[in-house]
């Protein structure tokens, strides 16, 4: 899970660097807005993964089943 989170953050980082370059070059505003929205969605997905990972760790420390936690987490999302 940790490697997947790092990979996704690296992808988002590359997207953000491209957005910055587009802004510096005076790129198309609509395209910049679209790319910014995509990066935001990706960051939210990473946040979701981090929260899920943390919830599993805390739940397992308190004696709950990982499968039960995942089932309930998916219902909440």
N, C-alpha and C positions, 0 to 999 in steps of 0.2 A: 504494500500500500504506500509506503514511504517513497519508494522509487517512482511510482506512478504520479504521486503528488508533485515531486520534484520535476519530472518530465513535463507535466502540464504547466507548471509555473515557468519553466524555461520557454515553452511555446508561447505563453502569454507575454513573456518578456520580449521575445522577438517581434511579436505583433505590435507591442507598444513602441518599440524602437522604430518600426516601419511607420507607425502613425506620426511619431515625432519628426522623422525625416520628411514625411509628406507635408506637415505643417511648416517646417523650415523652408521647403521649396515652394510653398504657396499652392499646394495641391487643391484638388477639387473638394469643396466643403462637404458635399453630399457623401462622397466616398470616405472622407475622414470620419464623418459622423457614423456611417455604416460600420467601418472598421472599429471604431470606439465601442459601439454597441456589442459587436462580436467579442471583443476583448473583455468587456464587462460580463457578458454571459459566461465566458470561460472562467473568469475569476470567481463568479458565483458557484460554478460547478466545482472548482477546487476547494472553495470554502465549505461546500456541502461534504466533500470527501474528508476534509480535515475534521469537521464536526462529527461525522459518522465514525471515523477512526477513534476519536477521543471518547465518544459515547461507549463504544465497544470496550475500550480499555477500562473505563470507570465501572461499567456494568460487570465485567468479568472479575474485577477486584472485589466487587460486592456480592459475588456468588450467583450472578444471573447467567443464563445460557446465551451464548453468542448468537445462535440461530433465532432464539426468541427475540432478542434485541434487534437483529437485522429485520425480522418480519415486521415488528412494530415500527421501526424507523422508516421502512419503505411505505407503510400505511400513512405515516405522518407527512411524508414528502409529496 
